[in-house]
């Protein structure tokens, strides 16, 4: 299945925020988590995650810190802030509304399912 | 394939990534760690080293797209040598000198026509001073409208307020020796500068990022203009000395011809330089702020303490408020300049504290003077000059007070730097509005006296 580019882009911010809400993490691990959660269907171009993370940091949704564990590489860790949690809650509200509406309408009419599928 | 070969491949990849203008050293490191993680995982899954490298690089994404994404997020860094054109296309801007030249020549010619019809400097009619900005800055607006390839509709939106101002300023029946007319002469260029922002931002005046770009542009334009003025001054001085033997009037008339056109044309040329040769100034902006912020942070508290000890209530000039307006403008300029050159993600540092000291002292000074001033205005009454000075002072005071509040939050780690930036860019229209009130409102209020 190929997921539309716009849909991937729109879901990126809430996904990253939600993953960080369950604990701080670094780029590669976040990306792995996204793949796991979507059974590999949501396949981001790896590099694009970083400009997104930097934007979240500029907006104050996440804080960053370089850390080098005793074994392993030096990495930039990202942790969610209160502002980030607030933004996540807002995303959550919006997505719930969208998915509820979509779910209703897609279940309700098979003809419409076809139309939406083709769009 | 050996591990060394992979290492050299990674090194080569890193140089490519590091070449991108908007990707800095930390980003390269972050991306490289990611690449290595990916390679390690693929290796563990049984892939050969070179296969693992190829797949990891492919997953990372096309480098052009990647650097464009970084450029979008880190516009400030990109400022170094590139200008963001249209949507996301980064282009070197050395081209377009011909366009700049045409507009510069047009501005130079326009000012010459005006000068001859006003018989300047023998006669200096008040309409000349009042309209001075209108003879130059519309050319700058036109230059950007062309350069940003504005739609015909946007051309109209850009031109309408300028035309409206030109009409208003010239239809107002100012009285002889009108004070409001002088105020208009001083404020109109500033208002026109704000109107240049519309074509500069390609019409997207709501975008905070674009507004910050315009702030940057303003600061760097001022530097370039000052440099051109210095060079031009040397040139004219030498010319005058060389021509002196030919007679006293020769040099004088050459300067009369060259200076106005040069000053007008330099407005466009400086704008073009900012657009195309950013690298030079990019290095200058942080240096200038690091140099002058501590000096102001030193001078202002001393002045504030002196004032507090000696007491402002003493005899100070009635127009002293104008001086303090200038002081606050300079401090705000430093703040904006430092802000536009700053990497937003950097944690608070020493310079941020120094800057806070400077702002707080400027505010303390201003409040002392303002208090004394307001007490006096009760006795002396409102004049157009006093309203203009007082209004500007209040507008600046509100801005800086809130800046202090947000700065403290930022230094304590409670607020992201982004909030400070947002506050400044949101406040810009307030300045424009106040200047518009002075240009259009005050003459009406005071019956053009």
Interface residues (C-beta under 8 A of the other chain):
Chain A: X26 X27 X28 X31 X45 X46 X47 X48 X50 X51 X52 X54 X55 X57 X58 X59 X60 X64 X66 X73 X74 X75 X76 X83
Chain B: X26 X27 X29 X30 X31 X33 X34 X36 X37 X38 X59 X60 X61 X62 X65 X66 X69 X70 X72 X73 X74 X344 X345 X415 X416 X417 X418 X419
